[in-house]
Amino acid sequence: MILVPGMDGTGDLFYRQVPLLERVFRVATYALRDTTPSMDVLVRDLDHVVQTVAPDERRAIVVGESFGGTLALSLALARPDRLEALVILNSFPYFAPQLRLHLALIGLSAMPWGAMVLVRRVTASRLHSRHTHRDEIRRFLDLTRGTTRDGYMNRLRALTTYDVRERLAEIACPTLFLAAEHDHLVPSVAQARLMASRVPRATTKILAGHGHICLIAPDVDLAAILTAWRRDLPASAR
């Protein structure tokens, strides 16, 4: 299983989930490169990760969170042979409105980068699940301090040309769309249902009571969610 990070680009934010997942799966994560706005390059990086951590099978269960979900969807379309299954959390096949992306790029280019910590702290109540402990939010803030302006802006630029809505029907592997009920950053529930309506072998699960950043919340256990989902799949697809 490969965990693909979101906009902050660090696999360290899966710290709560990795020990749980390792009871069931061989797990790997990685950091996104900061130096490119090209989704194609990021897809090739992810393809390389799959081949590196699974040299015999050359395929994996790929789990993508937020921006990582866009990257995982792109890999599923570019290299379907690399996926055993696909899990998409709080993501989308196209980011709308695009105006928000362009305004974000302008704002980030003008803002002192050191102020990003303050922005994350101020927006914590809207981004995190309501019952996430303050210690976990502090750890999140510490782990994201290493995010670079170039990395953040390049990933936003990648989304300005990203649109896979018309290709979702091509995704052939078993796919699980997870969506946080109270996601104030992305309309995750609506996006998950849209994607599931177009992906042939898709299942949707709503994470009740959770916000966009939910993997550090105390009651989200990806291992349990994925084990239950895979148990319900046809035997040939597990």
C-alpha positions as a Markdown table, in Angstrom:
| # | Residue | x | y | z |
|---|---|---|---|---|
| 1 | Met | 0.0 | 0.0 | 0.0 |
| 2 | Ile | 1.3 | 3.4 | -1.0 |
| 3 | Leu | 0.0 | 6.6 | 0.8 |
| 4 | Val | 0.2 | 9.7 | -1.4 |
| 5 | Pro | 0.3 | 12.9 | 0.5 |
| 6 | Gly | -1.8 | 16.0 | 0.0 |
| 7 | Met | -0.9 | 19.7 | -0.7 |
| 8 | Asp | 1.7 | 19.9 | 2.0 |
| 9 | Gly | 3.6 | 17.1 | 0.2 |
| 10 | Thr | 4.9 | 15.3 | 3.3 |
| 11 | Gly | 4.2 | 11.6 | 4.0 |
| 12 | Asp | 4.9 | 12.3 | 7.6 |
| 13 | Leu | 1.3 | 13.4 | 8.1 |
| 14 | Phe | 0.2 | 9.7 | 7.8 |
| 15 | Tyr | 1.8 | 9.1 | 11.2 |
| 16 | Arg | -1.4 | 8.0 | 13.0 |
| 17 | Gln | -2.5 | 5.7 | 10.2 |
| 18 | Val | 0.8 | 3.9 | 9.3 |
| 19 | Pro | 1.0 | 1.8 | 12.5 |
| 20 | Leu | -2.6 | 0.8 | 12.1 |
| 21 | Leu | -2.2 | -0.1 | 8.4 |
| 22 | Glu | 1.0 | -2.0 | 9.0 |
| 23 | Arg | -1.0 | -4.6 | 11.0 |
| 24 | Val | -2.6 | -5.6 | 7.7 |
| 25 | Phe | -0.5 | -4.3 | 4.8 |
| 26 | Arg | 3.0 | -3.6 | 3.7 |
| 27 | Val | 3.0 | 0.3 | 3.8 |
| 28 | Ala | 5.1 | 2.9 | 2.1 |
| 29 | Thr | 4.7 | 6.7 | 1.8 |
| 30 | Tyr | 6.9 | 9.4 | 0.3 |
| 31 | Ala | 7.3 | 13.1 | -0.1 |
| 32 | Leu | 6.2 | 14.9 | -3.3 |
| 33 | Arg | 8.9 | 16.7 | -5.2 |
| 34 | Asp | 8.6 | 20.5 | -4.9 |
| 35 | Thr | 10.3 | 21.5 | -8.2 |
| 36 | Thr | 7.6 | 20.8 | -10.8 |
| 37 | Pro | 4.1 | 22.0 | -11.6 |
| 38 | Ser | 3.6 | 19.0 | -14.0 |
| 39 | Met | 1.1 | 16.4 | -13.0 |
| 40 | Asp | 2.8 | 14.1 | -15.5 |
| 41 | Val | 6.1 | 14.3 | -13.7 |
| 42 | Leu | 4.4 | 13.7 | -10.4 |
| 43 | Val | 2.7 | 10.6 | -11.9 |
| 44 | Arg | 6.0 | 9.3 | -13.1 |
| 45 | Asp | 7.4 | 9.8 | -9.6 |
| 46 | Leu | 4.5 | 7.8 | -8.1 |
| 47 | Asp | 5.0 | 5.1 | -10.7 |
| 48 | His | 8.6 | 4.8 | -9.7 |
| 49 | Val | 7.6 | 4.5 | -6.1 |
| 50 | Val | 5.3 | 1.6 | -6.9 |
| 51 | Gln | 8.0 | -0.2 | -8.8 |
| 52 | Thr | 10.5 | 0.5 | -6.0 |
| 53 | Val | 8.5 | -0.7 | -3.1 |
| 54 | Ala | 6.8 | -3.6 | -4.9 |
| 55 | Pro | 9.5 | -4.8 | -7.3 |
| 56 | Asp | 7.9 | -8.2 | -7.8 |
| 57 | Glu | 4.2 | -7.3 | -8.1 |
| 58 | Arg | 4.8 | -3.8 | -9.7 |
| 59 | Arg | 1.4 | -2.9 | -8.5 |
| 60 | Ala | -0.1 | -1.6 | -5.2 |
| 61 | Ile | -3.1 | -0.3 | -3.4 |
| 62 | Val | -2.7 | 3.4 | -3.8 |
| 63 | Val | -4.3 | 5.8 | -1.3 |
| 64 | Gly | -4.4 | 9.5 | -2.1 |
| 65 | Glu | -5.5 | 12.3 | 0.2 |
| 66 | Ser | -6.7 | 15.6 | -1.2 |
| 67 | Phe | -4.1 | 16.7 | -3.7 |
| 68 | Gly | -2.7 | 13.2 | -3.4 |
| 69 | Gly | -6.1 | 12.0 | -4.6 |
| 70 | Thr | -5.7 | 13.9 | -7.9 |
| 71 | Leu | -2.3 | 12.3 | -8.3 |
| 72 | Ala | -3.6 | 8.8 | -7.6 |
| 73 | Leu | -6.5 | 9.3 | -10.0 |
| 74 | Ser | -4.0 | 10.4 | -12.7 |
| 75 | Leu | -1.8 | 7.3 | -12.1 |
| 76 | Ala | -4.9 | 5.1 | -12.4 |
| 77 | Leu | -5.5 | 6.6 | -15.8 |
| 78 | Ala | -1.9 | 6.7 | -17.0 |
| 79 | Arg | -0.7 | 3.4 | -15.7 |
| 80 | Pro | -3.7 | 1.2 | -14.7 |
| 81 | Asp | -1.4 | -1.8 | -14.5 |
| 82 | Arg | 0.2 | -0.3 | -11.4 |
| 83 | Leu | -3.0 | -0.4 | -9.3 |
| 84 | Glu | -4.4 | -3.3 | -7.4 |
| 85 | Ala | -7.0 | -1.0 | -5.9 |
| 86 | Leu | -7.5 | 2.8 | -5.5 |
| 87 | Val | -8.6 | 4.8 | -2.4 |
| 88 | Ile | -9.4 | 8.5 | -2.8 |
| 89 | Leu | -9.9 | 10.7 | 0.3 |
| 90 | Asn | -11.4 | 14.2 | 0.2 |
| 91 | Ser | -10.4 | 14.8 | -3.4 |
| 92 | Phe | -11.9 | 15.7 | -6.8 |
| 93 | Pro | -11.6 | 15.2 | -10.5 |
| 94 | Tyr | -11.5 | 18.9 | -11.2 |
| 95 | Phe | -11.0 | 21.9 | -9.0 |
| 96 | Ala | -13.7 | 24.5 | -9.3 |
| 97 | Pro | -13.8 | 27.4 | -9.2 |
| 98 | Gln | -10.5 | 28.0 | -10.9 |
| 99 | Leu | -10.6 | 31.6 | -9.8 |
| 100 | Arg | -9.8 | 30.4 | -6.2 |
| 101 | Leu | -6.6 | 28.7 | -7.5 |
| 102 | His | -5.4 | 31.8 | -9.2 |
| 103 | Leu | -6.2 | 34.0 | -6.3 |
| 104 | Ala | -4.4 | 31.6 | -4.0 |
| 105 | Leu | -1.3 | 31.7 | -6.2 |
| 106 | Ile | -1.3 | 35.5 | -6.2 |
| 107 | Gly | -1.7 | 35.5 | -2.4 |
| 108 | Leu | 1.0 | 33.0 | -1.7 |
| 109 | Ser | 3.5 | 34.8 | -4.0 |
| 110 | Ala | 2.9 | 38.0 | -2.1 |
| 111 | Met | 2.6 | 36.7 | 1.5 |
| 112 | Pro | 5.7 | 36.2 | 3.6 |
| 113 | Trp | 6.1 | 32.4 | 3.7 |
| 114 | Gly | 6.7 | 32.5 | 7.5 |
| 115 | Ala | 3.1 | 33.6 | 7.9 |
| 116 | Met | 1.8 | 30.3 | 6.6 |
| 117 | Val | 2.1 | 28.8 | 10.1 |
| 118 | Leu | -0.3 | 31.5 | 11.3 |
| 119 | Val | -2.7 | 30.8 | 8.4 |
| 120 | Arg | -2.8 | 27.1 | 9.3 |
| 121 | Arg | -3.4 | 27.9 | 13.0 |
| 122 | Val | -6.2 | 30.4 | 12.2 |
| 123 | Thr | -7.9 | 28.0 | 9.8 |
| 124 | Ala | -7.5 | 24.9 | 12.0 |
| 125 | Ser | -11.1 | 25.0 | 13.3 |
| 126 | Arg | -12.4 | 24.8 | 9.7 |
| 127 | Leu | -9.9 | 22.3 | 8.3 |
| 128 | His | -9.5 | 19.7 | 11.1 |
| 129 | Ser | -12.2 | 17.4 | 12.5 |
| 130 | Arg | -13.9 | 19.0 | 15.4 |
| 131 | His | -12.8 | 16.4 | 18.0 |
| 132 | Thr | -9.1 | 16.3 | 16.9 |
| 133 | His | -7.0 | 16.9 | 20.0 |
| 134 | Arg | -5.1 | 20.1 | 20.3 |
| 135 | Asp | -1.8 | 18.1 | 20.6 |
| 136 | Glu | -2.5 | 16.4 | 17.3 |
| 137 | Ile | -3.1 | 19.8 | 15.7 |
| 138 | Arg | 0.2 | 21.1 | 17.2 |
| 139 | Arg | 2.0 | 18.1 | 15.7 |
| 140 | Phe | 0.4 | 18.8 | 12.4 |
| 141 | Leu | 1.7 | 22.4 | 12.5 |
| 142 | Asp | 5.1 | 21.2 | 13.4 |
| 143 | Leu | 5.2 | 18.6 | 10.6 |
| 144 | Thr | 4.1 | 21.1 | 8.0 |
| 145 | Arg | 6.7 | 23.7 | 8.8 |
| 146 | Gly | 9.0 | 22.2 | 6.2 |
| 147 | Thr | 6.6 | 22.7 | 3.4 |
| 148 | Thr | 8.2 | 25.1 | 0.8 |
| 149 | Arg | 6.5 | 28.0 | -1.0 |
| 150 | Asp | 7.7 | 26.5 | -4.3 |
| 151 | Gly | 6.2 | 23.1 | -3.5 |
| 152 | Tyr | 2.9 | 24.5 | -2.5 |
| 153 | Met | 2.6 | 26.8 | -5.5 |
| 154 | Asn | 3.7 | 24.2 | -8.0 |
| 155 | Arg | 1.0 | 21.9 | -6.7 |
| 156 | Leu | -1.6 | 24.6 | -7.1 |
| 157 | Arg | -0.3 | 25.3 | -10.6 |
| 158 | Ala | -0.7 | 21.6 | -11.4 |
| 159 | Leu | -4.4 | 21.8 | -10.5 |
| 160 | Thr | -5.0 | 24.7 | -13.0 |
| 161 | Thr | -4.6 | 22.2 | -15.9 |
| 162 | Tyr | -6.0 | 19.1 | -14.1 |
| 163 | Asp | -9.4 | 17.7 | -15.3 |
| 164 | Val | -10.1 | 14.0 | -15.4 |
| 165 | Arg | -13.9 | 14.2 | -15.2 |
| 166 | Glu | -14.5 | 12.8 | -18.7 |
| 167 | Arg | -12.1 | 9.9 | -18.2 |
| 168 | Leu | -13.3 | 8.5 | -14.8 |
| 169 | Ala | -15.1 | 5.6 | -16.6 |
| 170 | Glu | -11.7 | 4.3 | -17.7 |
| 171 | Ile | -10.7 | 3.4 | -14.1 |
| 172 | Ala | -11.1 | -0.3 | -13.9 |
| 173 | Cys | -9.7 | -1.3 | -10.5 |
| 174 | Pro | -11.8 | -1.5 | -7.4 |
| 175 | Thr | -12.1 | 2.1 | -6.0 |
| 176 | Leu | -13.2 | 3.5 | -2.7 |
| 177 | Phe | -14.1 | 7.2 | -2.4 |
| 178 | Leu | -13.9 | 8.5 | 1.2 |
| 179 | Ala | -15.4 | 11.9 | 2.0 |
| 180 | Ala | -15.5 | 13.9 | 5.2 |
| 181 | Glu | -19.0 | 15.1 | 6.1 |
| 182 | His | -17.8 | 18.6 | 7.2 |
| 183 | Asp | -15.1 | 19.3 | 4.7 |
| 184 | His | -15.0 | 23.1 | 4.3 |
| 185 | Leu | -12.1 | 23.1 | 1.9 |
| 186 | Val | -13.4 | 20.7 | -0.8 |
| 187 | Pro | -17.1 | 19.7 | -1.3 |
| 188 | Ser | -15.9 | 16.1 | -0.7 |
| 189 | Val | -19.2 | 14.4 | -0.3 |
| 190 | Ala | -20.6 | 15.8 | -3.6 |
| 191 | Gln | -17.3 | 15.1 | -5.4 |
| 192 | Ala | -17.1 | 11.5 | -4.1 |
| 193 | Arg | -20.6 | 10.8 | -5.2 |
| 194 | Leu | -19.9 | 12.3 | -8.6 |
| 195 | Met | -16.8 | 10.3 | -9.1 |
| 196 | Ala | -18.4 | 7.1 | -7.9 |
| 197 | Ser | -21.3 | 7.5 | -10.4 |
| 198 | Arg | -18.7 | 7.4 | -13.2 |
| 199 | Val | -16.2 | 4.9 | -12.0 |
| 200 | Pro | -17.5 | 1.4 | -12.7 |
| 201 | Arg | -16.3 | -0.5 | -9.6 |
| 202 | Ala | -16.6 | 2.3 | -7.0 |
| 203 | Thr | -17.9 | 2.4 | -3.5 |
| 204 | Thr | -18.5 | 5.6 | -1.4 |
| 205 | Lys | -18.1 | 6.0 | 2.3 |
| 206 | Ile | -18.9 | 9.2 | 4.2 |
| 207 | Leu | -16.8 | 10.0 | 7.3 |
| 208 | Ala | -19.5 | 11.4 | 9.6 |
| 209 | Gly | -18.5 | 14.4 | 11.7 |
| 210 | His | -15.1 | 14.9 | 10.1 |
| 211 | Gly | -13.3 | 17.8 | 8.4 |
| 212 | His | -10.9 | 17.9 | 5.5 |
| 213 | Ile | -7.8 | 17.0 | 7.6 |
| 214 | Cys | -9.2 | 13.8 | 9.3 |
| 215 | Leu | -6.4 | 11.2 | 9.3 |
| 216 | Ile | -5.1 | 12.6 | 12.6 |
| 217 | Ala | -8.5 | 12.4 | 14.3 |
| 218 | Pro | -8.8 | 9.8 | 17.0 |
| 219 | Asp | -11.6 | 7.7 | 15.5 |
| 220 | Val | -10.4 | 7.4 | 11.9 |
| 221 | Asp | -8.9 | 4.0 | 11.3 |
| 222 | Leu | -8.0 | 3.5 | 7.6 |
| 223 | Ala | -7.0 | -0.1 | 8.2 |
| 224 | Ala | -10.4 | -1.0 | 9.6 |
| 225 | Ile | -12.2 | 0.9 | 6.8 |
| 226 | Leu | -10.2 | -0.7 | 4.1 |
| 227 | Thr | -10.4 | -4.2 | 5.6 |
| 228 | Ala | -14.2 | -4.0 | 5.7 |
| 229 | Trp | -14.3 | -2.6 | 2.2 |
| 230 | Arg | -12.1 | -5.3 | 0.8 |
| 231 | Arg | -14.0 | -8.0 | 2.6 |
| 232 | Asp | -17.2 | -6.9 | 0.8 |
| 233 | Leu | -15.5 | -7.0 | -2.7 |
| 234 | Pro | -15.9 | -10.1 | -4.9 |
| 235 | Ala | -13.2 | -12.6 | -4.2 |
| 236 | Ser | -11.5 | -12.0 | -7.5 |
| 237 | Ala | -11.0 | -8.3 | -6.7 |
| 238 | Arg | -9.6 | -8.6 | -3.1 |
